[in-house]
Amino acid sequence: MGVVISVAAGLILWVVLWALGAKGFDGGMIFLLVVLAAASVRAIANILPGNQDPERSRPDAAPFT
């Protein structure tokens, strides 16, 4: 959900900057920076030790016991 919100906020920021006289390319680069930062935070947050699913973090049983 955070990535979707960052996409919306980035697009709004892009339009506002463009309306204030900034180049469209510059606003687009800021939009991409916002979206890339949100996606990076989401990807990193999933692998942090406190956020892992306990079912998935348990080691598999040995196949031949």
Number of C-alpha atoms within 10 A of each C-alpha: 6 12 17 12 12 19 17 14 14 21 19 14 17 23 15 13 17 16 11 9 8 13 12 14 11 13 20 18 13 17 22 17 13 19 22 15 14 18 16 12 13 14 11 11 13 12 11 9 9 9 10 12 11 8 7 8 9 8 7 7 7 6 5 4 4
